[in-house]
Amino acid sequence: MRIRIAALLLGLLGFLAPAEGSPPGGFEEGRRLYREVCFSCHGKDGKGRGPNWKSTRPRPQDFTSPVMRRMTDGYLFAVTKFGKLRVLRDETGGFRLRGAKPGAMPGFADSLEDAEIRALLRWVRGFSSGKQPEDPRSKEIYEGACADCHGKGGRGDGETATGDQSPLGPFVSRIQPPPADLTDRAQMARFGDRYLFWLVKAGRIAASEEKGYDYMEPFGHLLKDAQIWSLVRYIREAFIEGKRGR
């Protein structure tokens, strides 16, 4: 098998220092903006099942998912302002995530055959279902191609993503957006096998552009920066940390 992934990932993925506090933003204003701008896709409870959620591929982000704790406020701000695809392509018009470069999962078409990708997906599905396949080849492919970012246990805490973390603070992935937590059943159940296949084969950006999958659109033309920061604060406090009422 042609697996030479570690060096490729290190070359393609950017790294982040631990998150800093976000600029001040009004929680109440953030709540109002969320209802006006985000509700239709992400839903009232932030679980990604708003009225329009079925029309979006991949599905809208579940803000209550544990993976959100590993996303920096700077990344959330950039996605809201510029749109997810543009952030992933690192074309943010000079905006920088505190000196870091956002990364996107690369494609593995040059390293894995289609049959290998299908075997890999069977293993990935096992994380969320709690039952791993018996085919030993699936595990071998996963450990060679995915574990460096997603971790051996599939929790998104591989060596590349973890880096040098302070034991006293929360885990913030060095890769933004962070590698998916493949053990998150609710999150993984919303991705179809066909989308996951193209995600592995072509990479996150190409899966969107070439195969017609959608990403969150930008709102920089509708919201001022201060409003976006208010929105980020609301999402973090209401959904990610659950500190405030919704």
Order of alpha helices (4+ residues) and beta strands (2+ residues): alpha-alpha-alpha-alpha-alpha-alpha-alpha-alpha-alpha-alpha-alpha-alpha-alpha
